[in-house]
Amino acid sequence: MVELRDLRMSSVSVHLQTWPAPVYPVIAPPPPIPESAVRADMNAIRLRGVGRFARNERAAARVAAEHDAAAYVQTETQRIEGVRSRLVAEVDDWWRALHDNDEATVIETVNTAFADNPAAGCAVGVDGRVLSVVMRQQDLDSLPQQTIGPDRSGQPTLKALPKREAMGWWLHILASNLVASVREALAVAPGITAVTAAVITRVSSDGRLGVVAFGTWTRDEVETTQWSDRNDALKIFDMGRDVQCSVNVTAAGNYSTTLKPLRLNRLPQLSELIDAAEDLGDSAADGPEAVDDHLASSPTHTPGPAQVDDPFTLTPIPLWLRDYYSAEHSAVDSPPPSPAPEAGRSHIVLTPGQNVRLPEPASDRVEVVVSAAGQVDTDLCVLLVNAAGQVRSDRDFVFYNQPVEPDGVAVLMGKARQELRTVERAVLRPVAAPTDVARSLLVTAIDSDELGSLAETRLEVRVSCSGIEWKFTPRNEPFRAMILGEVYRHAGDWKLRALGQGWADGLAGLARDHGVDVED
């Protein structure tokens, strides 16, 4: 009896729930990438298999790991920021579509909200600012056949459920479910101003389906009506427009004991609604039978928020390393092949502005290879500058007419033609740099007698030492001279930075800006 009492109470209380209005979904910023953990993982990977006493190899591995960690943080940050930007754009599009009553968006939003509603409603269409909903009411003969009543001594007992009482209970359930569906639809679809609903159920002994309730209810009348009591649900039949119900009331004020379906041909709106619901499914049936097939085949949703993968999940480091160093990252329109790198070296790609610490042995010898593919001839130069970015004297300008710096800090090794590109080499010895030399600038420039710009050539810079090679490809820019990169002092170490900074007035202007006395 307790279960039966609870069933009767809960079945007519669905409309007493509250449904909050939708709010603009805020995509929270992704959590910061744990750089220390990334660095530790990269070190472990790079040092795997390197002997404990292999000092140079371990130093090179740590430098490579530092680069890998920095590149991982940079690329993953960019990727995750892109993911968040895409999500924000999608949310904005969805929010705008919901308020503009885009049919697909409104139907999906309302039906997602209906998923945990026992009313079994389904949105089927939007016409302007009016939403159409179909509900599947439980069959009358599915109700329990018993009710609670007093026995001869006045004690509660189970008794047969009278037909009129069954009809009253069933109608109360219908009203509660109908109010719940209309209220929830209006709550989650802010652009909708009215809901047209049709309720179908089995209405005859042969099990045929029919429409037993229909009407249109506006937002204003629904939201201004008080829904605080179970019996308030029955108000739905006294409000709205074109409201019809199959349950009749006799002259004595009792409910009828039989159901007759509403005639679709007498209500054009109802006929259109059923047709719209039929169009959603692929059932061979028609009319209410087709609608019932569609409702039965609609996917069910688990109550509560949908379980989705974290869009900000970081790429596993081994997978990232594989992709980062794979051939897939080479440009489709790549230039002719570069000089083959030496076997056994670790190859690292740098991006503009990126810097890496050079291993300690690098201070003795750093090799530079600049290759150029194009129609213009370029020359490699080196500028030794102080902390202010100025040369100490003209001898700090190492170029084709002065290929050797007196202290041996920079030496140009000459130019050679290899296949379809020109290759120039230089050697830097940071250990030989006087204390007032803060940077060695790697510069390329077009010969002063030639026309054109660096936009007409494809440059590639390779800097190597201690078994590690760093590669940098500057952007094609319409300049006549460019600082490709620099080797500079930092906190007692030497570091390499990829640049790609252009000078429109060529080598003369670049040299002049760094204190070289250039003849006009």
BATIMAR-74152 format. One record per residue: x, y, z of N, C-alpha, C in turn; residue in three letters. Coordinates in steps of 0.05 Angstrom, whole numbers, plus 5000, padded with zeros to 4 digits. Layout:
BEGIN
XYZXYZXYZALA;...
END
This chain:
BEGIN
501649765000500050005000501750255000MET;504050245014505850475014506850534986VAL;507550324971508550364944506350484926GLU;503950374929501750474913501150774919LEU;501250834945500751114953502851304941ARG;505451214943507651374932507351404902ASP;506451194889506151204860504051414852LEU;501751404866499651594860500551884865ARG;502151924886503052194892505052294872MET;507052124865509152204847508152244818SER;506252074810505352084782503852344775SER;502852484795501352734790502852974801VAL;505552944806507153164817509353244799SER;509453134774511653194756511853494750VAL;509553634748509553914741510554094763HIS;510953994787511854154810514854194810LEU;516354074791519154114790519754404781GLN;522254484783523154744773525254694752THR;525154864731527054834709528455104705TRP;530955124712532355374709532755454680PRO;532855714675533355814648536255754640ALA;536755724615539455664606541255914611PRO;543755854616545756074619547956024598VAL;549256244591551356224571553556044581TYR;554255824568556355654578559055784577PRO;560455784599563155904600565255684598VAL;566955714578569155524575571455614591ILE;572055474613574155564631576855524617ALA;578855694624581455664612582655394619PRO;584355284602585555024608587555054631PRO;588054844646589954864668592754894656PRO;594655024671597355054660598754784656PRO;600454784637602054534631604254514652ILE;604454284666606554254686609354234674PRO;610654464671613154464657615354294670GLU;615354304697617454144710617153844705SER;614653754705614153474699614853404671ALA;614253584652614953544624617953524621VAL;619353704634622253714632623453454643ARG;622353354665623353104677622852874659ALA;620552864646619952644628621752654603ASP;622252894593623952914569626852834576MET;627752914600630452824609630652524610ASN;628652404622628652114625628751974598ALA;627252084578627151964552629852004538ILE;630952244539633452304525635852164538ARG;635852124564638051994577637851684577LEU;635651584567635351294566637451164548ARG;639050984560641050854544643750994543GLY;643951234554646451384554648051314579VAL;650551234576652251154598652551364620GLY;652751274645652851464667655351644665ARG;657551534653660051694652660551814625PHE;658551794607658851924581658152214583ALA;660052374592659552654600658452814577ARG;659752804554658952974532656152884522ASN;655752624520653152524510650952604529GLU;651452584555649352654574648752954573ARG;650853114570650453404568648753464543ALA;649453334521647953384496645053284499ALA;644653064513641952964518640353154534ALA;641553274554640053464571639353714555ARG;641153804538640454034521638153964503VAL;638253724491636053644473633453614489ALA;633653514513631153494530630053764537ALA;631853954542630954234548629454344524GLU;630554304500629254394476626554254472HIS;626553994475624053834472621953934491ASP;622653974516620754064536619554334529ALA;621354524521620354784513618554774488ALA;619354604469617654574445615054444451ALA;615054254469612554114477610654314490TYR;611654464509609954664523608854864504VAL;610554954485609755154466607555044447GLN;608154814435606254704415603654614429THR;603854494453601354404466599754644476GLU;601154854485599655094493598155214469THR;599455224446598155334422595855154414GLN;596254884415594154704407591654734426ARG;592254734452590054744471588555014469ILE;590155234465588755494461587055484436GLU;587955344416586255314392583755154398GLY;584054944414581654784422579654964437VAL;580755114456578855294472577555504454ARG;579155614436577955814418575755694401SER;576155444392574055314376571555254393ARG;572055164418569755114436568155374441LEU;569655584446568255844452566655924428VAL;567755894404566255964379563855784376ALA;564155524382561855344379559655414400GLU;560455484424558455554444557055814436VAL;558556004425557356254417555356204394ASP;556156034375554255964353551755834364ASP;552155644382549855504394547955694409TRP;549155864425547556054440545956244422TRP;547256334401545856514382543656354367ARG;544156114359542155954345539755884363ALA;540355834389538155774408536356024410LEU;537456254413535856494417534456584390HIS;535656504368534456564342532456354333ASP;531956154350529955944345530755784320ASN;533355734317534155544296532855274303ASP;531455154284529754924290531354684301GLU;533554614287535054384296536254434324ALA;537154674329538354734355536254724377THR;533954844373531854844393530854564398VAL;530354404377529354134381531453964397ILE;533953984389536053824404536153914433GLU;536054174438536354274466533954184482THR;531554214472529154134487529053834491VAL;529653674471529553384475531753284494ASN;534053424494536053354514534953404543THR;533553634546532353694572530153494579ALA;528553404558526353224563527452944571PHE;529952884567530952614570530552504598ALA;530652674619530252584646527552654657ASP;525652714639522952794647521052554642ASN;519652454662517852224658515552274640PRO;515152524631512952594614513152474586ALA;515452384578515852254552515052444529ALA;515952694531515452874509517652884489GLY;516952984465518953004443518353244426CYS;520253434424519853664407520153574378ALA;518353664361518353574333518553794312VAL;518354044320518554264301518354534313GLY;519254734298519155014306517955174282VAL;515955324288514755504268514755784278ASP;516755934269517056204280517956194309GLY;516156274328516856264356515156064371ARG;513955874356512155674368513455404365VAL;513755254387514854994387512654784388LEU;513054574372511154344371512254114387SER;510653994404511453774421509353554419VAL;510353304418508553074420509252924445VAL;507252834460507652684485506252404482MET;507552204493506451934494505451884522ARG;502851904526501651854553501451554557GLN;501951454581501651174587498751094582GLN;498350844574495650744568494050724593ASP;491450764590489650754613489650484627LEU;489850274612489750004624492449924636ASP;494450104635497050044648497050124677SER;495050264686494850344714494350104732LEU;495250114757494649894775491549854777PRO;490849614781487949544782486849574810GLN;488449664829487549684856488049974867GLN;486550034887486850294901486650254931THR;487350454946487250424975484550544985ILE;483150385001480550465012480150345039GLY;478150445054477650325081476050065079PRO;476649895097475049645099472649715118ASP;471149505126468749545142469349665170ARG;471849615178472649715205473949995203SER;474150095178475450355174478450345170GLY;479650115170482450085166483150085136GLN;485450205128486150215099486649935089PRO;485649885065486149635052486149675022THR;486849465007486849484978484149404967LEU;483149564948480549504936480849534906LYS;478949424892478949454862478649754855ALA;480149834834480150114826477750154807LEU;475850324815473450384798474350514772PRO;472750474751473450584725473550884725LYS;471651014738471651304739474051414754ARG;474751274776477051364791479651324775GLU;479751104760482051054743482251274722ALA;479951344710480051554690480951824702MET;480051884726480852134739483852134745GLY;484851904754487751884760489351914734TRP;488451774713489851784688489852064676TRP;487652204678487452484668489252664684LEU;489452624710491152784727494152734719HIS;494852484713497552434704498152574678ILE;496152564660496552694634496952994638LEU;495353124655495553404660498253474672ALA;499153324691501653374704503953354684SER;503953144668506053114648505953324627ASN;503553404619503253614599504353884609LEU;503653954634504654204645507754194647VAL;508753964656511653934659513053974632ALA;512053854611513253874585513254154575SER;510954294577510754564568512554754584VAL;512554724610514254894627517154854621ARG;518054604619520854554614521654654586GLU;520054614566520654704539521055014539ALA;519255154552519455444554521955534570LEU;522655374590524955444606527555424591ALA;527955214575530455174562530655294534VAL;528455394523528455514496527555804499ALA;529355994505528556264512527256414489PRO;527756334464526556464441523756374435GLY;522756164448520156054443518056214460ILE;515856294447513756434462511256274466THR;511056044453508655874456509355584449ALA;507855394461508255114456505654994448VAL;505654854425503354704416503954404422THR;502254274437502754004445500453814438ALA;501153574431499153364426499953124442ALA;497952994455498452764472497152514459VAL;498652304455497552064443497651834463ILE;495751654460495651414477493851204463THR;493650974474491950764462489050814473ARG;487150824455484450914463482350704458VAL;483050474448480950274442481949994449SER;480049814450480649544458482449404438SER;482549494413484249364393487049484394ASP;487649664413490349764417491149984398GLY;489350104383490050314365490650574380ARG;492550724369493250984381491551214371LEU;491251414388489851644380490751884396GLY;490152124387490752374401488552424421VAL;489252464446487252504467487352774479VAL;489352934473489453214484491053384465ALA;490253634463491653814444491154094453PHE;493054274447492654554453495254714449GLY;494954974451497255154449497255334473THR;499555354486499755514511502055714508TRP;501555964515503656174512505356184537THR;507756304533509556344555508356514577ARG;507056734569505956914589504056774608ASP;502156624597500056504614501256274631GLU;503156124620504355904635506056014658VAL;507656224653509456324673508056494694GLU;505656594688504256744708502256574724THR;502056324718500256144732501756014755THR;500455984778501755864801501555564799GLN;503855434801503955134800505155044826TRP;503655044847504754974873503354734886SER;501254634873499754414885499354204863ASP;498953954872498553734852496053794835ARG;493953894847491553944832491754174813ASN;493854344816494254564797494654474769ASP;495554224766496054124739493554134721ALA;491254094733488754084717488054354706LEU;489354574715488854834704489554854675LYS;491354674666492254684638489954664618ILE;487754534626485554504608483654744607PHE;484054934626482455174627483855414616ASP;486155374604487755594593488655514565MET;490055694552491055624526489155684503GLY;489855584479488255634455487755364441ARG;485355334431484555084417484954834434ASP;484554854460485054634478482754434475VAL;483454184472481553964469482553724485GLN;480653574496481353334512479253124507CYS;480052864505478152644500476552574525SER;477352654548475952574572473652774576VAL;471252664576468852834580467852824608ASN;466453024615465153044642462153014638VAL;460952834653458052784651456553014664THR;453953004660452153214672452353204702ALA;452952974713453152954743455853044753ALA;457753124735460353214743462352994746GLY;461752764735463652534736465152504709ASN;467552384711469052334686467752104671TYR;467952124645466951894628468851654632SER;467951424626469551184630470751074604THR;470251214582471351124556472851364543THR;474851284526476451484512475851464482LEU;475551694469475251704441477351894430LYS;478751814409480851994399479752244386PRO;481352464387480552704374480752664344LEU;478952804329478952774300481052974288ARG;483052864275485153034264484153234244LEU;482153144227481253314205479753564215ASN;478953564240477553794251479454004262ARG;481953934265483954124277486354134258LEU;486454324240488754344221491454354235PRO;491654494257494154514271495054244282GLN;493154094292493753824302494653644280LEU;493353654257494053494235496853554225SER;497553814224500253894216502353804236GLU;501753814262503553724282504153424279LEU;502053264275502452974272504052914247ILE;503553074225505053034201508053094205ASP;508553304220511353374226512753164242ALA;511353044261512452834277512952584260ALA;511152524241511552294224514052334207GLU;514552574198516852624181519552574195ASP;519552584222522052544236522852254236LEU;521052064233521651784235521651654208GLY;522251394207522251244182520351004184ASP;518251034201516350814204514550794180SER;513750544174511850504152509050574160ALA;508550614186505850684195505350974189ALA;502851064195502251344192500651434216ASP;500151704218498651814240499951764266GLY;498351734288499451694315501251454317PRO;500751244301502351004302505251064294GLU;505551234273508251304264509651474286ALA;508151654298509251814320510151644343VAL;508551444350509351264372511851114365ASP;512051024340514550884331516951074334ASP;516551324327518851514329519651554358HIS;517651594376518251634404519651394416LEU;518751154408519950914419522850874409ALA;523450974385526150934374528051154381SER;527051374394528751594401530851504422SER;533351584419535351494438534851604466PRO;535351434485535051524513537651644523THR;537351824542539651954554539751894583HIS;542251854593542551814621542252074636THR;540552094657540252344671542952444681PRO;543152714681545652834690547252934667GLY;549553064672551153174650552352954633PRO;552653014607553752824589556752784596ALA;557552534594560352464599561952504574GLN;563752704574565352764550568252754558VAL;569952694539572852704544573752984549ASP;575853014565576953274571578253384546ASP;577253604535578353704510581153814513PRO;582053854538584653964543586753754552PHE;586053504546587953294553590553324537THR;592853314550595353354537596053114520LEU;597453164498598452944481600652794496THR;600452524497602552364510605252434498PRO;607252474516609952564506611152374485ILE;611052114488612151944467610851984440PRO;608152014440606752064415607452334404LEU;607752534421608452804412611252804399TRP;613152664412615852644401615852514373LEU;614252304371614152164345613152344323ARG;610952494329609752664309611552914304ASP;612753014325614353254322616853214304TYR;618052984306620452924291619952754266TYR;617452704260616752544237617052704212SER;617152574189617452714164614952854156ALA;612652804171610152934164610253234169GLU;612253324186612353604192613953764171HIS;615053624151616453774130614453894111SER;615054124100613154264082612754104057ALA;610354114046609753974021611354103999VAL;611554363999613054503978615954553987ASP;617254353998619854374009621954433987SER;624054573994626054643974627754393968PRO;629654423949631554203944632854103969PRO;633653853970634753733994637153884006PRO;637153914032639354044046641753854047SER;644153964053646353784057645753574078PRO;646553324072645853104090647153144117ALA;645653124139646753154166648552924173PRO;650352964191652152754199650752544215GLU;651452294210650152074225650752094254ALA;648952004271649351994299648652254314GLY;647852464299647252714312644252724319ARG;643652874340640952934348640053184334SER;637753174320636853394303634453534316HIS;634553794320632553944334631654184317ILE;629054214314627954434299627254674317VAL;628254904310627655144326625555324311LEU;624055474326622155664315623155954321THR;622156154306623156424310622856514339PRO;625056624350625056714378625756504398GLY;625856254390626456034409629456034415GLN;630155974440633055954447633555694462ASN;636055604460636955364474639655414486VAL;640255284508642855304520644755114506ARG;647155204499649055034486650554874507LEU;651254624501652754464521655554584525PRO;656754524547659254644554661454614532GLU;661654374520663754334500663254514475PRO;660854624472660254784449661855044448ALA;662755134471664155394471666755384456SER;667755144450670255114435669855114405ASP;667555004396667154994367664154964360ARG;663055164347660355154337660355184307VAL;659254994293659254994264656555104254GLU;656755274234654355404222654255334192VAL;651955244183651555194155649055334146VAL;649355514126647055654115646755584086VAL;644455464079643955394051641655564040SER;641955644015639955814002639255703975ALA;636655673970635555583945633955803932ALA;634855903909633456123896635056243874GLY;634156473864635356593841637356813848GLN;637356893874639257113882641556983898VAL;643857123896646257033910646457163937ASP;646957003958647157113985649957063996THR;650657224016653157204029652757184059ASP;654257004072654156974101656157154114LEU;655357284136657057464151656657404181CYS;658557504197658357484227659057754238VAL;657457854257657958094271658358034301LEU;660658114312661158084341660458344354LEU;658558344372657658594384657758574415VAL;657758814428657858824457654958814467ASN;654658864493652058854506650159064495ALA;651259284484649559494472648959434443ALA;649859214432649259144404651059284384GLY;653459374393655259514375657959364373GLN;659159384349661759264346663859434361VAL;666059304369668159464382669859614362ARG;670159484339671559614316670759464291SER;671659564268670859444243671859154240ASP;673859074256674858804254672858604265ARG;670858694280668758514289666658454268ASP;667058564244665258514222666658304204PHE;665758054205666957834190665257784165VAL;666457844141664957804116666857714094PHE;665957704069667557574048670257714044TYR;670457974049673058114046674758104071ASN;673658004093675057974119673957724132GLN;674657484122673357234130674257124157PRO;676257254170677257144195677457364216VAL;676257314239676457504261679157454275GLU;680757664280683457624290683757444314PRO;681857434332682057264356681056984350ASP;680156934326679156664319676256614329GLY;674856824337672056784347670256694325VAL;670656804300668956734278670656704253ALA;670156494237671656444213669656354191VAL;669756484168668056404145669556184130LEU;668355964125669655734112669155714082MET;667755914071667355914042664655834033GLY;664255854007661655803994661955593973LYS;659955413971659955203951657155163940ALA;657155063915654555003902653954703905ARG;651754633916650854353919648154323907GLN;648054173885645554123871644254393864GLU;641854443875640354683867640454903889LEU;642454893906642655093927645655163932ARG;645955393944648655493952648955443982THR;651255333990651755274018654255424027VAL;653855574050656055714062656555614090GLU;659055614099659655504125661355704141ARG;661055684167662555854185663055694211ALA;665155774226665755644251666055864272VAL;664655834294664856014317666255874340LEU;667956034354669255934378668556124401ARG;666256084414665456274436667556284458PRO;669056074463671056074484673156274479VAL;673656354454675756544447674756834448ALA;672156874453670957144452671957304476ALA;672957544472673657714495671157764512PRO;671557844537669257884555667358104547THR;668258294530666458504522664958434496ASP;665258194486663658094464661357934476VAL;658958044472656557914484655057734465ALA;655357794438653757644419655257614393ARG;654757384380655657344352653157324335SER;652757524318650357534301650957394274LEU;649257204267649457064242647757214221LEU;648957314200647557494182647857384153VAL;645757414137645857354109644857594094THR;645957644070645157884055645457834025ALA;643957974009644157963980646458143971ILE;647958053952650158213942649158483933ASP;650658693938649758963932649359023903SER;650558853885650258903857647758763846ASP;646358603862644058453853641458583860GLU;639458533843636758633850635258413865LEU;632958473874631258273888631458293918GLY;630358083931630258073960630357783970SER;630557753996630657484007628057334004LEU;625957473996623357343992623557153968ALA;625657183951625957023927627756773932GLU;628556733957630256503963629156353987THR;629956103990629155944013631655884029ARG;631655994054634055964071633655734091LEU;635755614098635755414119638355434135GLU;638155454161640455484179640755234196VAL;643255134197643854914214646254984231ARG;645854964258647955014277648454764292VAL;650954674294651554414307653954434325SER;653954264345656154234363655553994382CYS;657653864391657353654411655253444404SER;655053374379653253164371650353254368GLY;649753514370647053614368646953814345ILE;644853794329644453984307641754124310GLU;641754394310639354554311638754654283TRP;636354634274635554724248633454944250LYS;633755144233631855374233631455464204PHE;628855494197628155594170626755864173THR;628156084167626956344169624656384148PRO;622856554154620656614135621856774111ARG;620656724088621356884064620357164068ASN;622157354070621357634075622557814054GLU;621258034047622258214025624458404035PRO;626558294048628758454058631258374042PHE;633258554044635858494030637958394049ARG;637458404075639258284095637658184118ALA;638757994133637257874155639157764176MET;638557814201639957674223638557404227ILE;639957194220638756924221638456824249LEU;640556884266640556784293642856904308GLY;643256824333645456934348646356734369GLU;648956734375650156584397650956794418VAL;649856774442650256984461650756884490TYR;651857054506652456984534649857004550ARG;649556824570647256844588647956694614HIS;648256844635648656734662650956534662ALA;653156604649655556434650655556214628GLY;653356184613653255994592653056134565ASP;653155964544652656064517650055944507TRP;648456114494645856024484645656094454LYS;643855944441643255994413640356084411LEU;639856294395637156384391636656404360ARG;634456294351633556314324632056584321ALA;632656734300631356994297629857024270LEU;631257114249629957174224629057464222GLY;630657644233630057934233631158074209GLN;629558194192630358304167631058604168GLY;632758684148633558964144632959034115TRP;631159234111630359304084632659444068ALA;634459594082636559734068639159564066ASP;638959304069641059124062643259104083GLY;645458984074647758934092648959194102LEU;649159394085650359644093648759774116ALA;646159774114644559884135644659724160GLY;644759464158644859284182647559334196LEU;649759334180652359374192652559644205ALA;651559854191651660124202650160144229ARG;647860014230646260024254647659884278ASP;649659714272651059584293653959704297HIS;654259944287656760094292659060054273GLY;658559914250660659884231660860134214VAL;663360224209663860454192663660374163ASP;661360424150660860334123661360564104VAL;662960524083663460724063660960754045GLU;660161004040657861054022658661003993ASP;
END
